[in-house]
Amino acid sequence: MSRPFRLGLTGSIGMGKSTTAQMFVDAGCALWDADAAVHRLYAPGGAAVAPLSELHPPALVDGGISRPALKAWIDRDPQALRKIEAVVHPLVAQDREDFASKSDARVIVFDIPLLFENGIERMLDAVAVVSVPGAVQKARVLARGTMTEQQFASILAKQMPDAQKRAKADFVINSSDLDTARADVSRILQTIEAAHA
């Protein structure tokens, strides 16, 4: 394989995406995590700090970018999210490419929550969606005790419906239990290896 196979990994909140991402790592894949990239960009010295603090000075806190300050701005100003994304999306894309160019893994997994919503599937070789039935998803999220039913509904409303993601994906990983998810991960990697041997 001349270049690494690029596999996108996505799934709505509570689907078990982080656990599944770790299974790919355990199987020898490299993992790029979009959320972790944003944390790096927002941390003191991160590439997003100067442009975002120029855009919205109150967001600069202790040398880094405060997510709560950005959230408060987004809640107040309908244009804020578009302005933030115009700064952050190209930096995240650059971080993703830098990671890919340095990796010598045969398969790189790109863990991206809003993968389809942001049209990133076009840059990948295949996409796997982590999925469980809606009732399981809701029970998992509410069991964390970190959000109300209304907050959960509001997050779901911003994400592409699970059925639509499954229809667009090349692979679906059932994360109802760990053994099933692990078997699905193994099957996907075998398929990639066979096709790109």
C-alpha positions in Angstrom: 0.0 0.0 0.0 1.7 3.2 -1.2 -0.2 5.5 1.1 -2.2 4.9 4.2 -5.9 4.0 3.8 -8.0 6.9 5.2 -11.0 5.7 7.2 -13.5 8.2 8.6 -15.2 7.2 11.9 -18.3 9.0 12.9 -21.5 8.6 14.9 -23.9 10.6 16.9 -23.6 11.4 20.6 -23.8 8.3 22.9 -23.1 5.8 20.1 -19.8 4.5 21.5 -17.5 6.2 19.0 -14.6 6.9 21.5 -14.6 3.3 22.6 -14.7 2.1 19.0 -11.9 4.5 18.0 -9.7 2.9 20.8 -10.4 -0.6 19.2 -8.9 0.6 16.0 -5.9 1.9 17.8 -5.6 -1.5 19.6 -5.6 -3.1 16.2 -2.6 -1.0 15.1 -4.3 1.9 13.3 -3.2 5.5 13.7 -6.0 7.7 15.1 -6.6 11.4 14.4 -9.3 12.9 16.7 -11.0 16.1 15.6 -12.0 17.1 19.1 -8.5 16.6 20.4 -7.2 18.7 17.4 -9.5 21.6 18.4 -8.3 21.4 22.0 -4.7 21.7 20.7 -5.6 24.6 18.5 -7.4 26.4 21.5 -4.6 25.7 24.0 -2.0 28.3 24.9 0.3 28.5 21.9 -2.3 26.9 19.6 -2.8 28.1 16.1 -6.3 29.3 16.7 -5.5 31.5 19.7 -4.4 34.6 17.9 -7.1 34.7 15.2 -10.0 33.9 17.5 -8.9 36.3 20.2 -8.7 39.0 17.5 -12.2 38.1 16.4 -13.6 38.0 19.9 -11.2 39.3 22.6 -13.2 38.0 25.6 -12.5 34.5 24.4 -8.8 34.8 25.4 -8.5 33.4 28.9 -5.1 32.4 30.5 -3.4 32.4 27.1 -5.8 30.0 25.5 -9.3 30.1 24.0 -12.2 29.6 26.4 -14.9 27.4 24.9 -17.6 28.7 27.3 -16.8 32.3 26.2 -17.2 31.2 22.5 -20.4 29.4 23.4 -21.8 32.5 25.1 -20.9 34.5 22.0 -22.6 31.9 19.7 -25.7 32.1 21.9 -25.8 35.9 21.6 -24.8 36.4 18.0 -26.3 34.4 15.1 -23.2 35.2 12.9 -20.7 34.0 15.6 -20.6 30.3 14.7 -19.9 31.0 11.0 -17.1 33.4 11.9 -15.5 30.9 14.3 -15.8 28.1 11.8 -14.1 30.2 9.1 -11.1 30.4 11.3 -11.1 27.0 12.9 -12.1 24.7 10.0 -9.0 25.4 7.8 -6.7 25.0 10.9 -8.3 21.7 11.8 -7.9 20.5 8.1 -4.2 21.5 8.2 -3.8 19.6 11.5 -5.4 16.5 9.9 -3.2 16.7 6.8 0.0 17.2 9.0 -0.9 14.1 11.0 -1.6 12.0 7.9 1.7 13.0 6.2 3.7 12.0 9.3 2.0 8.7 9.9 3.4 5.4 8.7 0.4 3.3 9.7 -1.3 1.3 7.0 -4.7 2.6 8.1 -5.4 6.0 9.6 -8.7 6.5 11.4 -10.1 10.0 11.4 -12.6 10.4 14.3 -14.8 13.3 13.2 -18.2 13.9 14.9 -19.7 16.1 12.1 -18.0 14.2 9.3 -21.0 14.1 6.9 -22.3 17.4 8.0 -19.1 19.1 7.0 -18.6 17.2 3.8 -15.3 15.6 4.9 -16.2 12.1 3.4 -15.0 13.4 0.1 -11.4 13.4 1.4 -11.5 9.9 2.8 -11.3 6.4 1.3 -14.2 5.0 3.3 -16.4 5.9 6.2 -17.5 3.8 9.2 -20.5 4.9 11.3 -20.9 3.7 14.9 -24.5 3.0 15.7 -26.9 1.7 18.3 -30.7 1.8 18.5 -32.1 5.2 19.5 -33.4 3.9 22.9 -29.9 2.6 23.8 -28.3 5.9 22.7 -30.7 8.0 24.8 -30.2 5.7 27.8 -26.4 5.9 27.5 -26.3 9.7 27.2 -28.8 10.4 30.1 -27.0 7.8 32.3 -23.9 10.0 32.2 -25.8 12.6 34.2 -24.1 15.5 32.3 -27.1 16.7 30.3 -30.9 16.9 30.4 -33.3 15.4 27.9 -33.8 18.8 26.3 -30.0 19.3 25.8 -29.8 15.8 24.3 -32.6 16.6 21.9 -31.0 19.9 20.9 -27.6 18.1 20.1 -29.5 15.5 18.1 -31.3 18.2 16.1 -27.9 19.6 15.0 -26.6 16.2 13.8 -27.6 14.3 10.7 -30.1 11.5 11.7 -28.4 8.1 12.4 -30.4 6.3 9.7 -29.1 8.8 7.1 -25.5 8.4 8.3 -25.8 4.6 8.1 -27.2 4.9 4.6 -24.2 7.1 3.5 -21.5 5.0 5.2 -19.4 2.2 3.7 -19.4 0.3 7.0 -21.7 0.3 10.1 -20.3 -0.7 13.5 -22.9 -2.0 16.0 -21.7 -0.9 19.4 -24.5 -2.4 21.4 -21.9 -4.5 23.2 -18.1 -4.6 23.1 -17.7 -8.0 21.5 -20.0 -7.1 18.6 -18.2 -3.8 18.0 -14.8 -5.5 18.2 -16.0 -8.1 15.6 -17.2 -5.3 13.3 -13.9 -3.4 13.6 -12.0 -6.6 12.8 -14.2 -7.3 9.8 -13.7 -3.7 8.4 -9.9 -4.0 8.8 -9.9 -7.4 7.0 -11.9 -5.9 4.2 -9.5 -2.9 3.8 -6.5 -5.2 3.9 -8.0 -7.5 1.3 -8.9 -4.7 -1.0 -5.6 -2.8 -0.6 -3.1 -5.6 -0.2 
